[in-house]
Amino acid sequence: MAEIYLNYQTIHIDELIGPRGKNQKSMRDLLPSQVYEYAAEDADITLRLKNKLEPELKKFECEKLFYDIEMPLMPVLAEMEMNGVCLDTESLKETSKVLTDRMNELEQRIYELAGEQFNIASPKQVGEILFDKLKIVEKAKKTKTGQYVTSEEVLQQLRNKHEIIADILEHRGLKKLIGTYIDALPKLINPRTGHIHTSFNQTITATGRLSSSDPNLQNIPIRGEDGKEIRKAFIPEPGCLFFSADYSQIELRVMAHLSQDENMVEVFREGKDLHAATAANIYKKDISEVTRDERTKSKRANFGIIYGITVFGLAERLDIPRDEAKMLIDGYFATFPQVHDYMEKSKEVARQEALLSVTPSMPRFRALPPTSSRWR
């Protein structure tokens, strides 16, 4: 910020304690004579930035947001960071053993299918087995260095070609879960408090959401039974409970408001389950007869379609045939036709704005035309 707003290069902390790693020093290791300039500069630059940014808050009418929302949130986040979260290490040990055993079983099955032993963690060796020995596809994708591409994205596209691919993907997933979470999380417990303490960041994400770092507790897996086992290891304090609250289908409510689609608005007004209602229309059955699998497919379609997912993308995400994915998308737009109209209108406005933006004298952004007289 000093460089952007003040055209000033500050002393970087790496110059004092070295780059991140095992050999990085602590500020406690330094003499006051080595620290005072860095510390004084920190205070000085903060004040200068305050004087520069305060008028910007007024200019963009952000004072209420800053003083009434963001600043009062700081002590709340600080308290959350200091409290930390409990971890059931015994549960993680059990999960680690179960997943390691499963990973070893997969390893043996992969060797049998390949007809030889190889390093499953080596992209090079995996590529040679799949494409040179098993010849899963004729023209496999290669990198500039001539090595076969065996990324998850590529293997997902090929998983129906040979059963070994699904096993390799599952093996990779288990290895990541064990290494990144199950074995790593207990090492992050503070020995003094017995808790894991993350840092919550107010100003990192472009969307304005909070983010979590050192460690990132927002990317703990949740999909699948294995992910749920890891989440179970986060436990409340003795005598307490976790309370979970979330917006109900917020993006779809926003879409209902913007498009003013009568069918979607009606579903929300009547308090129905939108995903089940959509599935009922798509699969031509009563809402009470919709299966859990049909609702899940409908849910993923509902959220994917409003962000422009294609037939191919939906088929990949749900692991279903493209014909079924096309039926889901066509059925969705047949159920909510004004959503389709709104999305097409959005694309057209975007095209117009792209053309207008090349002319400096023209406004770069305009409000999307209302879809009805009730649009706000």
C-alpha positions in Angstrom: 0.0 0.0 0.0 2.9 2.3 0.7 4.2 1.7 -2.8 0.8 2.3 -4.4 -0.4 5.3 -2.4 2.8 6.9 -1.2 5.3 5.8 -3.8 7.5 4.7 -0.9 9.5 1.4 -0.5 9.2 0.1 3.1 11.7 -2.1 4.9 10.6 -5.7 4.3 10.5 -8.1 7.3 12.5 -10.6 5.2 15.4 -8.2 5.4 15.4 -8.6 9.2 14.5 -12.2 9.9 15.1 -13.8 6.5 12.7 -15.6 4.2 10.1 -18.1 5.4 11.5 -21.5 6.2 13.2 -23.5 8.9 16.0 -21.0 9.2 13.8 -17.9 9.6 14.6 -16.0 12.7 12.1 -14.5 15.2 11.9 -10.7 16.0 12.9 -11.8 19.5 16.3 -12.7 18.2 17.1 -9.2 17.1 18.5 -6.3 19.0 16.5 -3.1 19.5 19.0 -1.3 17.3 18.1 -3.7 14.4 14.3 -3.3 14.9 13.7 0.3 15.7 13.7 1.7 12.1 11.3 -1.1 10.9 8.9 -0.5 13.9 9.0 3.3 13.7 8.4 3.1 9.9 5.4 0.8 10.5 3.8 3.4 12.7 4.7 6.3 10.4 3.5 4.7 7.2 0.2 3.6 8.9 -0.5 7.2 9.8 0.4 8.5 6.4 -1.9 5.9 4.8 -4.7 6.9 7.1 -4.4 10.5 6.1 -4.5 9.4 2.4 -7.3 6.9 2.6 -9.7 8.8 5.0 -10.8 11.2 2.3 -11.3 8.2 -0.1 -13.8 6.7 2.4 -15.8 9.9 2.2 -15.5 10.2 -1.5 -16.9 6.7 -2.1 -19.4 6.9 0.7 -17.9 4.0 2.6 -17.7 5.6 6.0 -20.7 3.7 7.4 -19.4 0.4 6.1 -15.9 1.1 7.6 -16.9 2.5 11.0 -20.1 0.6 11.7 -19.3 -2.8 10.2 -15.6 -3.4 9.6 -14.1 -1.8 12.6 -16.5 -3.3 15.2 -15.8 -6.7 13.6 -12.0 -6.5 14.4 -12.2 -7.3 18.2 -14.7 -10.1 17.4 -12.2 -11.7 15.0 -9.4 -11.2 17.4 -11.3 -13.0 20.2 -12.1 -15.8 17.8 -8.4 -16.1 16.9 -7.3 -16.2 20.5 -10.0 -18.7 21.5 -9.0 -21.1 18.7 -10.7 -24.4 18.0 -10.5 -27.8 19.7 -9.3 -30.9 17.7 -10.0 -34.5 18.5 -6.6 -36.0 17.8 -7.6 -39.5 18.7 -10.4 -39.4 16.1 -7.9 -38.2 13.5 -5.4 -41.1 14.4 -8.2 -43.6 13.8 -9.2 -42.0 10.5 -5.5 -41.9 9.5 -5.2 -45.7 10.1 -8.4 -46.5 8.2 -7.5 -44.3 5.2 -3.9 -45.6 5.1 -5.1 -49.2 5.0 -7.5 -48.3 2.2 -4.7 -46.5 0.3 -2.4 -49.5 0.6 -5.2 -51.8 -0.7 -5.7 -49.4 -3.7 -1.9 -49.4 -4.3 -1.9 -53.2 -4.6 -4.9 -53.2 -7.0 -3.2 -50.5 -9.1 0.0 -52.6 -9.4 -2.1 -55.7 -10.4 -4.0 -53.7 -13.1 -0.7 -52.2 -14.4 1.1 -55.5 -14.3 4.0 -54.0 -12.4 5.0 -51.8 -9.5 5.7 -48.1 -10.0 5.6 -44.8 -8.2 2.0 -43.8 -8.1 3.0 -40.3 -6.9 5.2 -39.8 -10.0 3.3 -38.1 -12.9 6.0 -39.3 -15.3 5.7 -43.0 -14.3 1.9 -42.8 -14.2 1.9 -41.4 -17.8 4.2 -44.1 -19.0 2.0 -46.8 -17.5 -1.3 -45.4 -18.8 -0.3 -44.3 -22.3 2.8 -46.3 -23.2 2.0 -49.6 -21.6 -1.8 -49.7 -21.3 -2.4 -47.4 -24.4 -5.6 -46.0 -22.9 -5.7 -43.4 -25.7 -3.8 -43.1 -28.9 -2.8 -39.4 -28.8 -2.2 -38.5 -25.1 -1.6 -34.9 -24.2 2.0 -34.0 -23.5 3.9 -31.1 -21.8 6.6 -29.0 -23.6 9.2 -31.3 -22.2 7.5 -34.4 -23.8 6.1 -35.8 -20.5 2.5 -37.1 -20.5 0.0 -34.8 -18.7 -1.6 -36.8 -15.9 -3.4 -34.0 -14.0 -6.6 -34.7 -12.2 -8.5 -32.8 -14.9 -7.1 -35.0 -17.6 -7.6 -38.2 -15.7 -11.2 -37.3 -14.8 -11.9 -37.1 -18.5 -10.4 -40.5 -19.1 -11.8 -42.3 -16.0 -14.2 -44.4 -18.2 -11.4 -45.7 -20.4 -9.9 -48.0 -17.8 -10.6 -49.0 -14.2 -7.0 -48.2 -13.1 -7.7 -44.4 -13.5 -10.4 -44.3 -10.9 -8.1 -46.1 -8.5 -5.3 -43.7 -9.2 -7.5 -40.7 -8.6 -8.9 -42.2 -5.3 -5.3 -43.0 -4.2 -4.2 -39.4 -4.9 -7.2 -38.1 -3.0 -6.5 -40.2 0.0 -2.8 -39.3 0.0 -3.7 -35.6 -0.1 -6.2 -36.0 2.8 -3.7 -37.8 5.0 -0.8 -35.5 4.2 -2.5 -32.2 4.1 -5.1 -32.6 6.8 -5.1 -35.7 8.9 -1.4 -35.9 9.8 -0.8 -32.2 9.5 -3.5 -30.7 11.7 -2.4 -32.1 15.0 1.0 -30.6 14.5 -0.6 -27.2 14.3 -2.0 -27.4 17.9 -0.6 -24.7 20.2 1.0 -26.6 23.1 0.1 -23.9 25.6 -3.6 -23.6 24.7 -4.2 -27.1 23.2 -6.1 -25.4 20.4 -5.6 -24.6 16.7 -5.4 -20.8 16.1 -6.0 -19.5 12.6 -5.8 -15.9 11.4 -9.0 -14.3 9.9 -8.4 -11.8 7.1 -10.8 -9.0 6.5 -9.2 -7.4 3.4 -7.8 -10.3 1.3 -10.7 -11.5 -0.9 -12.0 -9.5 -3.8 -15.6 -10.5 -2.9 -15.4 -9.1 0.7 -15.6 -12.5 2.3 -13.4 -13.4 5.3 -10.5 -15.7 4.6 -8.5 -17.9 6.9 -4.8 -18.5 6.9 -2.0 -20.2 8.9 -3.7 -22.6 8.8 -6.5 -22.2 6.3 -9.5 -23.7 8.1 -11.9 -22.8 5.2 -10.7 -25.5 2.9 -11.2 -28.5 5.2 -12.8 -31.1 2.8 -16.6 -31.6 3.2 -17.6 -33.6 0.2 -17.7 -37.4 0.6 -17.5 -39.5 3.7 -13.8 -39.1 4.1 -14.0 -35.3 4.2 -16.8 -35.6 6.8 -14.6 -37.7 9.0 -12.0 -34.9 9.1 -14.7 -32.3 9.9 -15.9 -34.4 12.8 -12.5 -34.0 14.4 -13.2 -30.3 15.0 -15.1 -30.4 18.3 -16.7 -27.8 20.6 -15.4 -27.0 24.1 -16.6 -29.4 26.8 -20.2 -28.6 27.7 -20.7 -26.5 24.5 -22.2 -27.1 21.1 -21.4 -25.9 17.6 -24.1 -23.8 16.0 -24.2 -23.6 12.2 -26.1 -20.9 10.2 -26.2 -20.3 6.5 -28.1 -18.3 3.9 -30.8 -20.4 2.3 -30.1 -20.7 -1.5 -29.0 -17.1 -1.5 -27.7 -17.0 -5.1 -31.0 -18.4 -6.4 -33.0 -15.9 -4.4 -30.9 -13.1 -6.0 -31.6 -14.7 -9.4 -35.3 -14.8 -8.7 -35.2 -11.1 -7.8 -33.2 -10.1 -10.8 -35.1 -12.2 -13.4 -38.5 -11.9 -11.7 -39.2 -15.4 -13.0 -42.7 -16.1 -11.8 -42.2 -19.8 -11.2 -39.0 -19.3 -9.2 -40.5 -16.4 -7.1 -43.6 -18.5 -6.4 -41.5 -21.4 -5.1 -39.7 -19.2 -2.7 -42.9 -17.4 -1.6 -44.6 -20.7 -0.9 -41.6 -21.8 1.2 -41.0 -24.9 -1.0 -37.6 -26.6 -1.5 -36.5 -25.1 -4.8 -34.2 -28.1 -5.6 -36.9 -30.6 -5.1 -39.4 -28.5 -7.0 -37.0 -28.1 -9.9 -36.4 -31.9 -9.9 -40.1 -32.6 -9.8 -40.6 -30.4 -13.0 -37.6 -31.9 -14.8 -38.4 -35.5 -14.0 -42.1 -35.0 -14.4 -43.2 -36.3 -11.0 -44.8 -35.1 -7.8 -42.4 -33.3 -5.4 -43.1 -35.9 -2.8 -41.8 -38.6 -5.1 -38.4 -36.9 -5.9 -35.5 -39.1 -4.8 -32.4 -37.8 -3.0 -30.3 -38.5 -6.0 -32.6 -36.5 -8.3 -32.7 -33.6 -5.8 -28.8 -33.6 -5.6 -28.5 -33.5 -9.4 -31.1 -30.7 -9.5 -29.3 -28.7 -6.8 -26.0 -28.8 -8.7 -27.7 -27.9 -11.9 -29.5 -25.0 -10.2 -26.3 -23.4 -9.0 -24.2 -24.4 -12.0 -26.7 -23.1 -14.7 -27.0 -19.6 -13.3 -23.2 -19.3 -13.7 -23.3 -20.5 -17.3 -22.3 -24.2 -16.9 -22.3 -26.1 -20.2 -23.8 -29.5 -21.0 -20.3 -31.0 -21.0 -19.4 -29.2 -17.7 -22.5 -30.4 -15.9 -22.0 -34.0 -17.2 -18.5 -34.0 -15.9 -19.5 -32.5 -12.5 -22.3 -34.9 -11.9 -20.6 -37.9 -13.7 -23.7 -38.5 -15.8 -24.2 -38.9 -19.6 -24.4 -35.7 -21.6 -27.9 -36.6 -22.7 -29.1 -36.5 -19.1 -27.1 -33.2 -18.5 -28.8 -31.7 -21.5 -32.2 -32.8 -20.2 -31.4 -31.1 -16.8 -30.4 -27.8 -18.4 -33.3 -27.8 -20.9 -35.7 -28.8 -18.1 -34.4 -26.0 -15.9 -34.9 -23.3 -18.5 -38.4 -24.7 -19.4 -39.3 -24.5 -15.7 -37.8 -21.0 -15.3 -38.0 -19.3 -18.7 -37.4 -15.8 -17.4 -34.1 -16.8 -15.9 -33.0 -17.8 -19.4 -34.2 -14.5 -20.8 -32.3 -12.6 -18.1 -29.1 -14.5 -18.7 -29.3 -13.8 -22.5 -30.0 -10.2 -21.8 -27.0 -10.0 -19.5 -24.8 -11.4 -22.2 -26.1 -8.8 -24.7 -25.5 -5.9 -22.3 -22.0 -7.2 -21.7 -21.3 -7.2 -25.4 -22.6 -3.7 -25.7 -20.5 -2.5 -22.7 -17.4 -4.2 -24.2 -17.9 -2.1 -27.4 -18.6 1.1 -25.4 -15.6 0.7 -23.2 -13.2 1.4 -26.1 -14.6 4.9 -26.3 -13.3 6.9 -23.3 -16.0 9.5 -23.4 -18.8 6.9 -23.0 -19.8 5.5 -19.6 -18.3 2.0 -19.1 -21.1 0.6 -17.0 -24.9 0.9 -17.1 -27.6 -0.8 -15.1 -29.1 -3.9 -16.6 -32.6 -3.0 -18.0 -35.4 -4.2 -15.7 -37.2 -7.4 -16.7 -40.5 -6.1 -15.3 -42.0 -3.1 -13.6 -41.3 -4.8 -10.3 -37.6 -4.9 -10.8 -35.5 -2.9 -8.3 
